[in-house]
Amino acid sequence: MKKLRIGVAGLGRAFAVTAPAFRDPRVQVVGGADPRPEARSKFRNEFQADSYASVEELCANPAVEVVYVATPHQFHGKHTHLACAAGKHVLVEKPMALSLEECQAMIDDARKAGVQLVVGHSHSFDTPVMKTRNLIQSGQFGRVRMITALTFTDFLYRPRRPEELVTGAGGGAVFNQAAHQVDVVRMLAAGKARSVRAFTGSWDPARPTEGAYSVLLGFDNGVFASLAYSGYAHFDSDEFMGWFGEMGQRKDSTVYGAARVSLTDDELALKNARNYGGPEFKEAQPTAHQHFGFVVASCEKADLRPLPTGVMVYADAERRLDPLLPPKVPRYEVIDELYAAVVEGRAPFHSGEWAMATLQVCLAILESAREGKEITL
């Protein structure tokens, strides 16, 4: 079996939650880059691979076939350009970039270099979401008409670098979290988003960026969707998911308010301590599939609800769970798509064009809230 030889640009949180997928037998991690020496040390020990202080050095490694760009959002375009210029395929984290112009430049870079560009992870990769999409496409429940997505987390009170609390630098709930919800809803709606009406909330002066939003999306095929998100660390929508966390791990429902309590004045030190290579780093232990909160796809003859353990079907005359086996490797779905693109030459679903369309919706959410009007795409 051919192995994907992956080099990782950025050994932060995005990499930490995706790293278990690199234990897939189709993957060989051959290099990593990060400015933090403690992250590079852990990486060398864990993967027995070379590590570098810069992405430029990583891209110069001839053993690297695919560069996984997991650096902060504002560097995605630059690092994708470096990878493409070195002839490497690219897996880039969401959001793809912070502007449509930068997205288009990344697409152009990949096309010019003749390499594949896959954007992920977003939760539209999750197997329960894909299973729900397959049930919709089967036609047995009629057409999908309406989608409801709701997620409440402690996002805003996790340790942050200063720019992560600045919207213009890619911070806040819209750039970081709406990319997941919009991707999931677009996947299930199977149409092109045409209108966006949104409101955003920023009501903690100590965290001066969007912590919440509410959005109504209209699609060209008549589907409409409502999206609600709050990262203000009060209600936890994992209560609706059987107390499985976003990473598929079991959560203790008796623990409340831990995010706020644990914050210190030196957030950067706390973030680094919890990050890959830090003394407090802990890898999630999933027992079920990953998710991004409560989602219901309302079809003409049933409501379909993806869960960490399967898909609930609420049909005209029955209610049932279509179960799914637990994943053997977390986020294996990303490896499936990347492998098919690079090794088998299949066009990826989560392409640069797909991710650019999701970013267009996210930017429209900010514009609609700022201008107080519906935005037509």
SEVOMAR-979752 format. One line per field, with one value per residue (C-alpha): residue number from 1; residue in one letter; y, z negated, x. Coordinates in steps of 0.25 Angstrom, whole numbers. Each point is the difference from the previous one (the first is absolute). Layout:
BEGIN
k (NUM / ...)
r (A / ...)
Y (Y / ...)
Z (Z / ...)
X (X / ...)
This chain:
BEGIN
k (1 / 2 / 3 / 4 / 5 / 6 / 7 / 8 / 9 / 10 / 11 / 12 / 13 / 14 / 15 / 16 / 17 / 18 / 19 / 20 / 21 / 22 / 23 / 24 / 25 / 26 / 27 / 28 / 29 / 30 / 31 / 32 / 33 / 34 / 35 / 36 / 37 / 38 / 39 / 40 / 41 / 42 / 43 / 44 / 45 / 46 / 47 / 48 / 49 / 50 / 51 / 52 / 53 / 54 / 55 / 56 / 57 / 58 / 59 / 60 / 61 / 62 / 63 / 64 / 65 / 66 / 67 / 68 / 69 / 70 / 71 / 72 / 73 / 74 / 75 / 76 / 77 / 78 / 79 / 80 / 81 / 82 / 83 / 84 / 85 / 86 / 87 / 88 / 89 / 90 / 91 / 92 / 93 / 94 / 95 / 96 / 97 / 98 / 99 / 100 / 101 / 102 / 103 / 104 / 105 / 106 / 107 / 108 / 109 / 110 / 111 / 112 / 113 / 114 / 115 / 116 / 117 / 118 / 119 / 120 / 121 / 122 / 123 / 124 / 125 / 126 / 127 / 128 / 129 / 130 / 131 / 132 / 133 / 134 / 135 / 136 / 137 / 138 / 139 / 140 / 141 / 142 / 143 / 144 / 145 / 146 / 147 / 148 / 149 / 150 / 151 / 152 / 153 / 154 / 155 / 156 / 157 / 158 / 159 / 160 / 161 / 162 / 163 / 164 / 165 / 166 / 167 / 168 / 169 / 170 / 171 / 172 / 173 / 174 / 175 / 176 / 177 / 178 / 179 / 180 / 181 / 182 / 183 / 184 / 185 / 186 / 187 / 188 / 189 / 190 / 191 / 192 / 193 / 194 / 195 / 196 / 197 / 198 / 199 / 200 / 201 / 202 / 203 / 204 / 205 / 206 / 207 / 208 / 209 / 210 / 211 / 212 / 213 / 214 / 215 / 216 / 217 / 218 / 219 / 220 / 221 / 222 / 223 / 224 / 225 / 226 / 227 / 228 / 229 / 230 / 231 / 232 / 233 / 234 / 235 / 236 / 237 / 238 / 239 / 240 / 241 / 242 / 243 / 244 / 245 / 246 / 247 / 248 / 249 / 250 / 251 / 252 / 253 / 254 / 255 / 256 / 257 / 258 / 259 / 260 / 261 / 262 / 263 / 264 / 265 / 266 / 267 / 268 / 269 / 270 / 271 / 272 / 273 / 274 / 275 / 276 / 277 / 278 / 279 / 280 / 281 / 282 / 283 / 284 / 285 / 286 / 287 / 288 / 289 / 290 / 291 / 292 / 293 / 294 / 295 / 296 / 297 / 298 / 299 / 300 / 301 / 302 / 303 / 304 / 305 / 306 / 307 / 308 / 309 / 310 / 311 / 312 / 313 / 314 / 315 / 316 / 317 / 318 / 319 / 320 / 321 / 322 / 323 / 324 / 325 / 326 / 327 / 328 / 329 / 330 / 331 / 332 / 333 / 334 / 335 / 336 / 337 / 338 / 339 / 340 / 341 / 342 / 343 / 344 / 345 / 346 / 347 / 348 / 349 / 350 / 351 / 352 / 353 / 354 / 355 / 356 / 357 / 358 / 359 / 360 / 361 / 362 / 363 / 364 / 365 / 366 / 367 / 368 / 369 / 370 / 371 / 372 / 373 / 374 / 375 / 376 / 377)
r (M / K / K / L / R / I / G / V / A / G / L / G / R / A / F / A / V / T / A / P / A / F / R / D / P / R / V / Q / V / V / G / G / A / D / P / R / P / E / A / R / S / K / F / R / N / E / F / Q / A / D / S / Y / A / S / V / E / E / L / C / A / N / P / A / V / E / V / V / Y / V / A / T / P / H / Q / F / H / G / K / H / T / H / L / A / C / A / A / G / K / H / V / L / V / E / K / P / M / A / L / S / L / E / E / C / Q / A / M / I / D / D / A / R / K / A / G / V / Q / L / V / V / G / H / S / H / S / F / D / T / P / V / M / K / T / R / N / L / I / Q / S / G / Q / F / G / R / V / R / M / I / T / A / L / T / F / T / D / F / L / Y / R / P / R / R / P / E / E / L / V / T / G / A / G / G / G / A / V / F / N / Q / A / A / H / Q / V / D / V / V / R / M / L / A / A / G / K / A / R / S / V / R / A / F / T / G / S / W / D / P / A / R / P / T / E / G / A / Y / S / V / L / L / G / F / D / N / G / V / F / A / S / L / A / Y / S / G / Y / A / H / F / D / S / D / E / F / M / G / W / F / G / E / M / G / Q / R / K / D / S / T / V / Y / G / A / A / R / V / S / L / T / D / D / E / L / A / L / K / N / A / R / N / Y / G / G / P / E / F / K / E / A / Q / P / T / A / H / Q / H / F / G / F / V / V / A / S / C / E / K / A / D / L / R / P / L / P / T / G / V / M / V / Y / A / D / A / E / R / R / L / D / P / L / L / P / P / K / V / P / R / Y / E / V / I / D / E / L / Y / A / A / V / V / E / G / R / A / P / F / H / S / G / E / W / A / M / A / T / L / Q / V / C / L / A / I / L / E / S / A / R / E / G / K / E / I / T / L)
Y (0 / 14 / 9 / 15 / 7 / 11 / 12 / 9 / 15 / 4 / -9 / 7 / -3 / -3 / -10 / -6 / -4 / -5 / -7 / -13 / -2 / 0 / -14 / -5 / -11 / 8 / 12 / 2 / 13 / 4 / 14 / 12 / 15 / 9 / 11 / -6 / -10 / -8 / -3 / -4 / -9 / -7 / -2 / -6 / -10 / -4 / -1 / -2 / 11 / 12 / 13 / 14 / 14 / 6 / -5 / 4 / -11 / -10 / 3 / -2 / -15 / -9 / -11 / 9 / -3 / 7 / 12 / 1 / 15 / 1 / 14 / 12 / 5 / 12 / -9 / -10 / 7 / 2 / -14 / -6 / 8 / -5 / -14 / 1 / 7 / -12 / -10 / -5 / -4 / 8 / -3 / 14 / 2 / 8 / 11 / -1 / 15 / 13 / 6 / -5 / 6 / -9 / -12 / 2 / 2 / -13 / -7 / 6 / -4 / -15 / 0 / 6 / -10 / -12 / -4 / -4 / 10 / -5 / 9 / -7 / -4 / 6 / -8 / -3 / -11 / -7 / -14 / 3 / 13 / -8 / -11 / 10 / 6 / -15 / -2 / 13 / -3 / -14 / 7 / -9 / 12 / 10 / 13 / 7 / 13 / 6 / -1 / 4 / 1 / 4 / 0 / 5 / -1 / 7 / 4 / 15 / -4 / -10 / 6 / 9 / 8 / 15 / -1 / -11 / 10 / 10 / -3 / 7 / -10 / -12 / -1 / -1 / -10 / 2 / -2 / -12 / -7 / 4 / -7 / -13 / 3 / 6 / -12 / -9 / 7 / 2 / -15 / -4 / 11 / -4 / 13 / 14 / 10 / 12 / 9 / 3 / 7 / 0 / 6 / -1 / 2 / 6 / 2 / -2 / 12 / -9 / -9 / 11 / -8 / -8 / -11 / -3 / 1 / -4 / -2 / -2 / -6 / -2 / -9 / 0 / -14 / 6 / -6 / 10 / -2 / 7 / -1 / 5 / 0 / 5 / -2 / 7 / -12 / -1 / -10 / -12 / -6 / -13 / -3 / -2 / -10 / -10 / 7 / -3 / 11 / 6 / -9 / -13 / -1 / -3 / 13 / 1 / 7 / 4 / 9 / 15 / 13 / -6 / 9 / 13 / -5 / -5 / 13 / 7 / 14 / -7 / -6 / -3 / -8 / -8 / -2 / -5 / -9 / -7 / 0 / -11 / -2 / 7 / -6 / 0 / -5 / -11 / -7 / -3 / -14 / -2 / -11 / 5 / 9 / 15 / 10 / 15 / 0 / -2 / -1 / -4 / -1 / 1 / -8 / -2 / -13 / 0 / 8 / -5 / 3 / -4 / -5 / -5 / -14 / 0 / 7 / 2 / -2 / 6 / -4 / 0 / -13 / -4 / 6 / -8 / 1 / -4 / -3 / 2 / -8 / 9 / 5 / -8 / 13 / 14 / 8 / -11 / 6 / 11 / -10 / -7 / 12 / 4 / -13 / -1 / 13 / -2 / -14 / -3 / 13 / 2 / 15 / 3 / 3 / 10 / 8 / 14 / 4 / -7 / 7 / 14 / -1 / -3 / 12 / 8 / -3 / 3 / 13 / 3 / -3 / 11 / 9 / -2 / 2 / 12 / 7 / -5 / -6 / -13 / -3 / -6 / -9)
Z (0 / 4 / -12 / 0 / -5 / -8 / -5 / -11 / 0 / -14 / -12 / -7 / -4 / 14 / 2 / -14 / 3 / 13 / -3 / -4 / 14 / 4 / -6 / 12 / 7 / 13 / -6 / -4 / -7 / 5 / -5 / -9 / -2 / -11 / -7 / -14 / -4 / -9 / 11 / 9 / -11 / -2 / 15 / 2 / -11 / 4 / 15 / 1 / 11 / 3 / -6 / 4 / -5 / 13 / 10 / 11 / -5 / -1 / 15 / 4 / -5 / 12 / -8 / -2 / 10 / -7 / -9 / -11 / -2 / -15 / -3 / -5 / 10 / 5 / 5 / 8 / 13 / -1 / -5 / 11 / 10 / -5 / 0 / 14 / 5 / -5 / 8 / -13 / -1 / -11 / -11 / -6 / -13 / 0 / 2 / 13 / -1 / -5 / 14 / 13 / 7 / -8 / 2 / 15 / 0 / -8 / 11 / 11 / -7 / -1 / 15 / 5 / -8 / 4 / -14 / -8 / -10 / -11 / -11 / -13 / -11 / -1 / -6 / 14 / 1 / -12 / 3 / -6 / 8 / 13 / -4 / -2 / 14 / 6 / -6 / 6 / 13 / 0 / 2 / -10 / -8 / 11 / 2 / -11 / -3 / -13 / -8 / -15 / -6 / -15 / -7 / -14 / -5 / -9 / 13 / -5 / -13 / 5 / -1 / 12 / 6 / 1 / 15 / -2 / -7 / 12 / 11 / 11 / -3 / 1 / -14 / -6 / 2 / 14 / 6 / -9 / -2 / 11 / 10 / -7 / 0 / 13 / 6 / -6 / 4 / 14 / 1 / -4 / 8 / 13 / 6 / 2 / -12 / 6 / -11 / -14 / -12 / -13 / -13 / -8 / -15 / -8 / -14 / -8 / 1 / -5 / 12 / 11 / 12 / 4 / -10 / 6 / 13 / 5 / 15 / 11 / 13 / 13 / 11 / 14 / 0 / -10 / -13 / -12 / -12 / -14 / -7 / -14 / -8 / -14 / -5 / -13 / -9 / -7 / 6 / 7 / 12 / -2 / -10 / 13 / 5 / -11 / -7 / 11 / 3 / 13 / 2 / -3 / -15 / -12 / -8 / -15 / -1 / -14 / 3 / 3 / 2 / 2 / 11 / -7 / -13 / 7 / 7 / -5 / 3 / 8 / 11 / 9 / -10 / -4 / 15 / 3 / -13 / 5 / 15 / 7 / -7 / -13 / -14 / -1 / 14 / 0 / 13 / 1 / -2 / 10 / -2 / 11 / 12 / 0 / 1 / 0 / -8 / 2 / 15 / 6 / 15 / 2 / 12 / 6 / -7 / -11 / -9 / 0 / -12 / 1 / -14 / -5 / 1 / 13 / 6 / -6 / 10 / -4 / 11 / 2 / -7 / -8 / -8 / 1 / -1 / 12 / -8 / 4 / -5 / -8 / 8 / -1 / 3 / -3 / 13 / 9 / 10 / 2 / 4 / 9 / 8 / 0 / 4 / 11 / 6 / -1 / 3 / 8 / 7 / -4 / -1 / -15 / -5 / -10 / 11 / 0 / 8 / -11 / -11 / 7 / 1 / -15 / -3 / 9 / -10 / -12 / 5 / 4 / -15 / -5 / 11 / -2 / -15 / 2 / 10 / -6 / 13 / 9 / 8 / 14 / 5)
X (0 / 5 / 2 / -3 / 13 / -5 / 7 / -7 / 1 / -4 / -1 / -11 / -14 / -5 / 12 / -3 / -14 / 3 / 13 / -7 / -5 / 15 / 1 / -8 / 8 / -1 / 8 / 15 / 3 / 14 / 2 / -6 / 2 / -3 / 7 / -1 / 11 / -8 / -10 / 11 / 6 / -13 / -2 / 14 / -2 / -15 / 2 / 15 / 0 / 8 / -4 / 2 / -1 / -6 / -10 / 10 / 9 / -11 / -4 / 14 / 0 / 0 / -7 / -12 / -11 / -12 / 1 / -11 / -1 / -5 / 6 / -8 / -11 / 8 / 11 / -8 / 2 / 15 / 3 / -9 / 8 / 13 / -5 / -6 / 13 / 8 / -9 / -7 / -15 / -7 / -10 / -3 / -9 / -13 / -2 / 7 / 4 / -5 / -4 / -6 / 12 / 10 / -9 / 1 / 15 / 1 / -8 / 8 / 13 / -5 / -5 / 13 / 9 / -9 / -3 / -12 / -6 / -9 / -6 / -3 / -3 / -14 / -11 / -7 / 11 / -7 / -6 / -13 / -2 / 4 / -10 / -11 / 4 / -1 / -14 / -4 / 5 / -7 / -13 / -7 / -4 / -3 / 7 / 8 / -8 / 6 / 13 / 2 / 13 / 3 / 13 / 4 / 14 / 11 / 7 / 3 / 6 / 11 / 14 / 2 / 12 / -4 / -3 / -10 / -9 / 1 / -10 / 8 / 12 / -9 / -5 / -14 / -11 / -3 / 13 / 3 / -13 / -10 / 9 / -4 / -15 / -1 / 8 / -10 / -12 / 5 / 3 / -14 / -7 / 7 / -2 / 7 / -2 / -7 / -4 / 5 / -6 / 7 / 3 / 12 / 2 / 13 / -4 / 12 / 10 / 11 / -2 / -2 / -4 / -13 / -3 / -14 / -8 / -14 / -1 / -11 / 5 / -8 / 4 / -2 / -8 / -10 / 6 / 2 / 8 / 1 / 14 / 2 / 13 / 5 / 14 / -3 / 2 / -14 / -9 / 7 / -7 / 8 / -12 / -8 / 11 / 0 / 11 / 10 / 9 / 4 / 12 / -9 / 5 / -9 / -2 / -3 / -14 / 3 / 12 / -5 / 7 / 14 / 4 / -2 / 6 / 13 / 3 / 12 / 6 / 11 / -9 / 11 / 8 / -12 / -3 / 14 / -1 / -12 / 5 / 7 / 14 / -5 / 0 / -15 / -3 / -11 / -4 / -15 / -5 / -11 / -10 / -10 / 0 / 3 / -11 / -4 / -12 / -15 / -4 / -13 / -3 / -15 / -4 / -14 / -2 / 10 / 9 / 14 / 10 / 15 / 5 / 14 / -6 / -8 / -12 / -13 / -12 / -13 / -9 / -15 / -3 / 13 / 12 / 13 / 15 / 8 / 13 / 14 / 12 / 10 / 12 / 13 / 8 / -6 / -2 / 3 / -10 / 11 / 10 / -10 / -2 / 15 / 4 / -10 / 4 / 15 / 2 / -12 / -2 / -14 / -5 / -2 / -14 / 6 / 8 / 5 / -13 / -9 / 8 / 0 / -16 / 0 / 9 / -9 / -12 / 8 / 4 / -14 / -4 / 9 / -5 / -14 / 1 / 9 / -10 / -13 / -5 / -1 / 12 / -3 / 12)
